[in-house]
Amino acid sequence: MKKVYTCFCTDVIHEGHLNILHEAKKYGEVTVGILSDAAMIKFNRYPTITIEERKKIVEDTGLADHVVIQDQIMYDDIIAQIKPDYVIHGDNWCTGPERAIRENVLNNLAKYNGELIEVGYTYNENVKKIDANIKEKLAMPEYRRKRLRQLLKICPVVKTIEVHSGLTGLIAEKTIVEHQGELNQFDAMWLSSLCDSTAKGKPDIELVDMSSRMRTIDDVMEVTTKPIILDGDTGGLIEHFVYNVRTLERMGVSAVIIEDKTGLKKNSLFGTEVKQTQDSIENFCNKIRAGKNAQRTEEFMIIARIESLILEKGQEDALKRAFAYVEAGADAIMIHSRKKSPDEIFAFCDAFRKQDSDTPIVVVPTSFNSVTEAELAAHGVKIVIYANQLTRSAFPAMQSTAVEILKNHRALEVDSKLMPFKEIITLIDDM
């Protein structure tokens, strides 16, 4: 009997999947691959059910002779293992980033004259409703809040991008890139106080209060599903921080990062150029403990940001604070630096990892931007935040457009630089 292989990355079996399975049965013995969580999140949504449950829903169709786990997006290993006569798939991967997967399958099948069979993709109102329901489920607080902890378990590095509006949230949510035979997307979103303040035309001195910040969170949450890490600045007074922790947790935010400084907030980009006062270890630990005691779930994370390297107090002070903050209950440590080289970040991470192999380390490679995620991961970093790049790329583009219109008294000269609005609104889902 001929061997047939198809792979699913779905939380539910609908008529489109059944159509593929029925078609596959016509050609021989059917093996269905279930894409692993780690592979699935590189180009698809985070699964709402476990891989065991996903495997079972395929088995329950009665149309699969074998069900296996496919650990990689690309088919090299699974095709080498099974050597199917046919691979069957919907024709929805002929365009967009997923075409790289299709090319990979064709190249592997060509090695022994295997054949790819493509079935017309099923998309009707019923399938559309199922997809929408899955997205709504992913956006619910009880599912979104825990996702950062889930990602930390399965991702070498949690790739996080700054967002400050619903539209930038959609960019973070939907941008998928094919590069050198790999597919990738961002794992999480960072709501920066700097970028939120800038978008509102206000200085980054905690002038934009938490109520306003929460409206931005709502805007982003309404149209996305990925976990949110909030920039909590200093956290404010302990009494206020406790209240905000409960509110953020209830909303479905996954984590808040608070920095160990006091007084009027001054952006870390200024370093020692402006007067900045670091909080005492004792007081900051009390703030962490109070926040952790206020939580109602185990899912929410409080991340302690250490400013010792920014304020040029040295690695010894940074490490002393890191271990104290972890002891106080911090779920992760963020270490910050203004240096162009990542060397002092590497030194801190290596020293921290000698005593603590588990607590996640967070970095923001804005100044030391030549370092790669893989290099950071090699030193024990688990979360990388690209903290302000969307804001910084948007501002010069908008300013340049405004200047050209003023110079030419018309919009013709800028038109070639503009994205058609039809393309922009394709990001926005119909209700």
N, C-alpha and C positions, 0 to 999 in steps of 0.2 A: 504494500500500500504506500502511496506517495505521502510525504510528510509536508504539513502546512504549518506555518507559524504566523501569529499575529500578536500584537502587543497593545495593551490598554493602559491608560493612565487616568482612570475615572473612579469616582466614588459611587456611581450608580450605573446600572445597565439599562439603557433605554433602547428604543427601537432601532436606532442607528447601529449600536453595538450588536444587537441581535441579527440585524441584516448582514453584518460582516461575518458573524459566526455561522449563519445559515449558508452563506456563500462559500465559506471555508470548508464546510462539511462536504460540499460537492467534489472537492479535489483530493480528499484523503484524510489521514489521521491528523487531528488538530491539536497543536500545542499553543496555549495562550500565555503570553508573558505579562506579568504585572510589574509595571515600572516601580522601582524602589522609591521611597520617600526622598532620599538624597538626590536621585536623578530627576524626579518629578518636579522638584522646586526650582530647578535650573531654568525651566521654560514654561511651567504650568502653574496652576494654583496649588497651594498647600492642601494636602488631603484632609478631609473632614472625618475620615474613619481610618482605622489601622490597616496596615498592609495585609494582615491576616483576614480582616473583614472584607477587604477588596478581593482577596483571593477566593473567599468563600462565595461571594455573589456571582463570580464567574463559574465556579464549580456547580452552583445551584441551577444554572441554566440547562445543564445536562448536555451542552453542545461542545464542551471541551474534553478531549481525551486526556490531556495533561495540562496542569497549570504550574508555571515556574515563575521565579522572581528574576526580572531583568535589572541588573544593578547599574547599568550604564545607559545614558541616552542613546549613544551610538551602538550599532548592532554587531560590531566586530566579534566580540566574545560569544554572544548567544548564537550567531550564525555558525561560527566555527564549532561550537558545541553540538548543535542540533543538525546542521547541514540540511535545512529544509529544501524541498523541491520548489515550494512556493512560499513567498511572503505575501500576505494580503493586508491591505490598509485602505482607509478612506482616502479620497483624492484631495482632501483639504490640506495636505502638506506639500502641494505643488508650488505654492508661493509663500513668501514670508520667510522668516528664519528657519522654519521647520524643513524647508527644502534641503537644508544641509543633511538632515537625517535621511531623507529620501535618497540623496546622492550616495550616502554611506551604504545604504542597503543595496543599491544597484551595483556599487563597486564590489561589495562582498559576494553578491550572488553571481557576478560575472566570473568569479574565480573558478566556478564549477558548473556554469550554465544553468543556475537557478533562475527562477522567474518571479517578477513582481506583478501582482494582480491588484489593481486599484478599483475600488468600489465607489460609486457616487456618494458623496457625503450627505447624510440625512440631516436636514435642518428645517423643522417645521415649528408650529406654535407650541406643540407639546414638548419638543426637545428644548426650545428656547425657554420655556417655563421651568424646566428641570435645571438648566444652566443657571437661570436667575435665582432659583431657590438655593442652589449650592453657594452662589456668591453671597446671598443674604445671610446664610448660615455662617459663612466665614467672617462676615462683618459684625456678627453679634458679639457683645463684650465678653461673654464666657468663652468664646472660641478665640477671639483675637488676643485677649489679655495673656493667655498662656503660651502664645506661639513663639515668643522670643526665647523662652526656656527650651521649647521643643527644638528650635533652630540651633541653639547652642550645642545640642546633643548630636546633631547630624551634619552640621556644616563645619568645614575646616575654619572658615572665617564668615561671620555674618556681615554681609556687605550692606551698608546703610547710607542712604542719600538724604540730604536736606530737602524738606518741603516746607512751604509756607502758605499754601492755598489749596483749594480743591483741584485746580488745574495742575499744579506741580505735583500734587499727590497722584493724579492720574498718570503723569509722566513716570513717576517712580513705580507705579503699579504695573504699567503696560509696556515699558521699554524692555525689549528682548533683543539680544545681539548674538549673531552668529559670527564667530571669529576663530580661524584656524581649526575648524572642525569641532568647535565647542559652542554650546548655547549657554547664555548666562542672563540673569536678571538680578535686580536688587532684592535683598531679602527683607529689609525693614526700612522704616522712615524715621528721620530725625527732625523734630520740630524745634528749631533753634530760636532762642529769644532774640539773638542778633538779627536774624533774617526776618522774623516776625515783626520786630520793631522797625526794621528798615522798610519792609513792605508797607507799613503804616506811616512812614515818613517821620519816625520818632527816634530819639537817641536810645542806645542800648544801655540804659541805666535803671532797668526794672520799672520804667515809666509805664510800659504796657502791663497792666495788672493781670492777675491770674484769670479774672472773669473774661477779659478780652482774649487771653491766650486760649481759653477753653472754647471760645467761639471759633477760633481757627482750628482747633482739634475737631470740633463738630463738622466743620466744612470738609476737612480731610477724611474723616471717618465715614461721612455720608456716601462717598464715592469710591472708597478703597477697601481692601481687606487685609493689607499687610500690617504687621505689628508696629506700634509707635513708641519711640523713645523720646521723652520730653526733656528739653533743657530747662531745669528748674532753677537756674542761677544759684543763689546761695541757699535757697529754700526758705528764706525769710525767718521770721520768729518761729521758734519751735511750736508754739501754739497754732500758728497759721499753717505750718508745714504738716502737722498732724491732720488738720482738716482737709488740706489739699490732697494728701495721700489717699484718703478715703474717697474723695471725689474722683480723682484720676482712676483709681482702681475700679470704681463703679462704672465709669465711662468705657472701660476696656483698654486703657493705655497699658502697655506692657512694662514700662520702666520710667523712672525719673532719675536724672543725673543732677546732683547738687555739688557745688564747689565749696572748698573749705576757705572761704573768704568772708569778711564782715564789712559792714558799712556800705556806703554808696557803691553800687556795682560799677566797676570799670573793666572794659573788655580785656581779656588776656593778651590780645594782640599788642597792647601797649607795654606789657611786661613791667619793668622797673621805670619806664619813662614817666609813669604817673604813680601817685601814692596808692598802694594797695595793701590792705591789711589781711594777713592770713589768720584764720580763726585758731583758737587753741585746740589741741587734740581733744582735751576733755570736753569742751563745749560741743565740738562737731560730733564726737561720739555720742553725746547725749541726744543730739538731733537725729542721728541715725537710729538709735534705740527707740526713741519716741515714734519715729515713722514706722519702724518695723512692728512695734506694739500696736499701732493703729490699724494695721492691715487686717482684712477679713478673709483673705485667701493666701495660699502659699505661692501663687503665680506671679504676683506683682513684684518687681525688682526695684530696690533702691541702690543706685550706683554712686559711689563716692569719688569725686573728682579731686585730684591732688594738684595743687598749684606750686609746689615747692621748686620744681625745675624752672617754671616761668619766673618765679621771684628770686631765682638764683640762690636758693638755700641749699642746694646740693642733693645728691642721691641719698645720703644717710638720713636726712630729714624726710625725704619722700618715702623711703622704705619704712621708717619708724611709723609714719602716719598710715601707710598702707596696711601694715599688720594690725595696728590699733583699730582701724576702721573695719577691717574684716572681723576682728574680735567683737566689735560692737554690733555686728550683724549685716554689714554691707554685702550685697549680693554680687557685686563686681567692683573693680577698681579702674578708674580712668586716670591715666597718666598723660600730662600735657607738656609740650615743649615748643619753644619758638625757634629752635635751632634749624638750620637748613639741612643738617645731616641728622640721620636717625640714630647716631651712635649712642647718645645719652638715653634714648628710649630703649634701645637694645640692651644697654647696660642695666637699666632699671628692671626690665622684664626678666633678664637672665638671673639677676640677684633675687628677685621676687619668687621666681619659679623654683629656686633651690629650696625654699622653705614652704612654698604653697603651690602645689601642682594643679589645684582644682579651681580656685576662684577666677572667673573670667577677667581678662585684662582688656580694656577698651582704649583705643587710640584715635586721635584725629590728625591725620597726616596732611595738614594744610601747609605748614612751613616746610616740612621734610617730605615734599610730595613726589620725590623720585623713587621712594621705596615702594615695593610691590606688596600686594596682599600676601603672597607666598612667603616673602622675606619676613614680614611681620609675624605670620603664623609660625614660622620656624623658631621664633623667639617667644612663643606662647601667647600671642595676641589672639583673641577670639572675636572681637567686634571692631570693625573699622568703619569710622564715620566720615563721610565726605560732607563737611559741615556747612559749606556756604557756596558751593560751586554753581548751583542753579541760579542763585541770586546774582552772583558776580558775572555770570555769562549773560543774563537777561539785561542788566543795567546798561552796559556799553552798546548792546544791540539797539535798545530803545532810544538811547541818547543819540546815536548815530543817525537813526531814522528821523528823529525830530530835527536835527541839524540840517539834513539834506532837504527836507520839506521846506524849512525856512529859507534856505539858500536859493532854491529853485522855484519857490512859490507854486509847487505842484508835487504830486506823489509819484510821477512816472519814474524818476531816477532811483527810487528805493524799491520799486516793485519786484525787481529780480532777486532782492534779498529777503523777500517776505514769503512765508508759508501761506498757501491758499487756505482760506478759512474752512473750506470743505474738509481739508486734511486735519485741521485742528479739531473740528467737531466730531471727527470719527473717534476720537479718544473718549467722547462722552456717550455713555450708554443711554439708550432710550428707556424710559420707565415702563 
